Amino acid sequence: MTLYGIGLGPGQADLVTVRGKEVLESVDVVYSPGRLSRTVALNHVPESKIGDLDFPMTRDEEKLRAAWKEAAAEIAPQASDNDAAFVTLGDPNVYSTFGHLRRTLDAFHPDVDVEIVPGVSAMTAFATAFDVEIEAGAGLALREAANGHAPTGPDRMILFKITDAPATHEKLVAAGYDVTYGRRLYMEQGETVITDDPADIDERDYYTLAYAVKRDLDIEPATARFEELGDATGVGERA
Ligand SMILES: C[S@@+](CC[C@H](N)C(=O)[O-])C[C@H]1O[C@@H](n2cnc3c(N)ncnc32)[C@H](O)[C@@H]1O
């Protein structure tokens, strides 16, 4: 039998993929690492299917290892007798708790088969939420920027775990970036905020990311000239 790692997408129930929904409906038990992912899963499965797991809110690596061992010990027998799922927000392979579980299962329960169902990651959903295009050929780096940190270097960055937007902002602007912030994008719970002003999001909320783009980037895709050409030929005036 199989343990499915299912990516639920950013948080709205209808952004779960068709495959994710089908697998959720087919398994016997669904484990969730947190309240939000559990709420999304509950749109697709009854509460009676939700398994019991307890994760401590700590950064203490020893406590975390113990919690993952305990979670793996709970899940492994379920996944040997029946199909089971472990859900995460976004994609299970992008900055996700599922990675810890998979490594712990590999170490202590290598007989458990694992399959992953990808989900819509915040890493790509931000582009639509911000109405920006990462055009073909452009580079986009993923970084973490918790506690006021501000990594720099790449032309465009998506920054996860923004917990002190004003401090991060000051450093990014000084390093020559324009920055847009997104909080709770495509989430049902809490307020969605998209802003260029870090003061709008100075209260800490874990579900906050930033898109930073170098101010002096000079991008002109071939199609950018359509507007000019349209004016010249009148095409731009049609309907
Ligand atoms: C541990 S990572 C999980 C990423 C997730 N696996 C994914 O693929 O989207 C958590 C970080 O992702 C970002 N994030 C995840 N979902 C988000 C959302 N709906 N809106 C804004 N940021 C989000 C935040 O920066 C948050 O601190």
The ligand as a Gaussian input file, in Angstrom:
#p B3LYP/6-31G(d) Opt

LIG

0 1
 C        7.330000      26.203000       4.407000
 S        6.943000      27.177000       3.004000
 C        5.775000      26.134000       2.230000
 C        5.706000      26.322000       0.728000
 C        4.678000      25.431000       0.092000
 N        5.071000      24.033000       0.167000
 C        4.443000      25.804000      -1.362000
 O        4.826000      25.043000      -2.258000
 O        3.844000      26.853000      -1.600000
 C        5.934000      28.408000       3.727000
 C        6.132000      29.771000       3.092000
 O        5.554000      29.781000       1.810000
 C        4.918000      31.029000       1.563000
 N        3.489000      30.766000       1.325000
 C        2.907000      29.564000       1.280000
 N        1.610000      29.676000       0.969000
 C        1.373000      31.007000       0.814000
 C        0.210000      31.779000       0.465000
 N       -0.956000      31.173000       0.216000
 N        0.331000      33.115000       0.394000
 C        1.514000      33.727000       0.629000
 N        2.648000      33.051000       0.957000
 C        2.571000      31.714000       1.039000
 C        5.150000      31.905000       2.786000
 O        6.283000      32.709000       2.558000
 C        5.427000      30.873000       3.860000
 O        6.251000      31.397000       4.887000

